[in-house]
Amino acid sequence: MKWSVKRTEDKKEAPEAEIPTPLQTLDGEQDEAKRHGLDLKVSIHRALLDRINLSALEKMPREQIRAELSEIISEILVQRHEALNRTERTALVDDVLDELLGLGPLEPLLQDDSITDILVNGPKVVFVERNGLLERVRTEFQDDRHLMRIIQKIVSAVGRRIDESSPFVDARLADGSRVNAIVHPLAVDGSLLSIRKFAKKRIGMDRLIDLGSVPEPMAHVMRAVVASRRNVLISGGTGSGKTTLLNAMSSYIDERERIVTIEDSAELQLQQEHVARLETRPPNIEGKGEVTQRDLVKNALRMRPDRIIVGEVRSGEAFDMLQAMNTGHDGSMTTVHANTPRDALSRIEQMIGMSGIEIGARSARAQIASAVNVVIQVGRLADGRRRVLSLSELTGMEGDTITMQEIYRFRVSGRDDRNNVMGRFEATGIRPKFHGDAVSAGIELPAELFRPDFDMN
């Protein structure tokens, strides 16, 4: 499709960041009522375990379970002389239902689509992230044993374990949300649980354009990067949107290509039909059976992939990924934790050293320069918004240094009266080397897209 230059009236305004809800505190009376409610809920939950068949619940629809639980809970409340009004009784049934079938106090947070992260700092302190900003919520667990029971429920569902001998674990929920938990003795003040929620709606490039994360001309160039089979490294900090951008860019991959994805916890949402998903496996209780990302990258080469996508490189698998990129698997992609494009390359060089293969610094850099074609830097700004901060192209080596040219960047200019970060996307005036390959792949890249005076915003 021929590119048409965007006019000024077609600009899209990024939505204003919402002001987070201030932290809420409980006075003594409310605090005592809440403690009583938690105790009542947990005690009723335990009583129900003695009266119901849990295996039978799996075959029943949720509304039927609710109806039967409501009757049993009413009987228990009468026996215990607990006087609750209709609203309190409905809330109690909901909470107990969440304990039996879901993840207890976390369920309302998991159902809230405005929340992207859930951060549990012990049984009494829970934070969430909305619109890129953290805020505390009133959610509580009865005690650390209650929280630990929920953590065990999460990790056991994916065949993993957590205890004092193995005090931290990565897992995922049934919907694909990514989970990390760390418990005593490493967690000093109570078990810690972090959940990165899985987006129910796939965030495509159009949505990123609407949000102002990627300008439309840059998205067109990203499409050309994928179509011309450039190897891409997406760099950024925690929560900066690396995986989101990787998912969006992957939508440009031809449906006829075979893609193999490799992740620690499967969370990529590729939209093609021909995708083979691989996930690592931790060691068992005897310390055996571990399957690392490096093992999977090596195996992926035997699976006839057209492209290999590694969710995130962290260690020696970086060397095997570079080998794959250099041996016919052009158009592969991965992400890395780093603050700048240059730092991203340094991190990859360090990871090559973790592979155990003896290789000099210059040889390692030469491997990187020949394998990686494009580095895209993403970041989360101070106002919580996520932006593509830079799109750079590797051009080769000069002496012992990898050479790189920046094609696009986001320049911050200040803050507005609502404390939102102000800035603009701009071209540097450099036309990328992959221009010819993009044209051969059927993607036109007009010269004006790369002029410094081109209006990208």
Helices and strands as residue ranges (DSSP letters): G 8-10, H 28-49, H 54-57, H 62-79, H 86-101, G 104-106, H 107-111, E 115-121, E 126-130, E 133-137, H 144-156, E 168-172, E 178-182, E 192-196, H 205-211, H 216-227, E 232-236, H 242-250, E 259-263, E 275-279, H 293-300, E 307-310, H 317-326, E 333-337, H 341-353, H 361-371, E 374-380, E 386-398, E 401-415, E 421-427, H 435-440, G 447-450
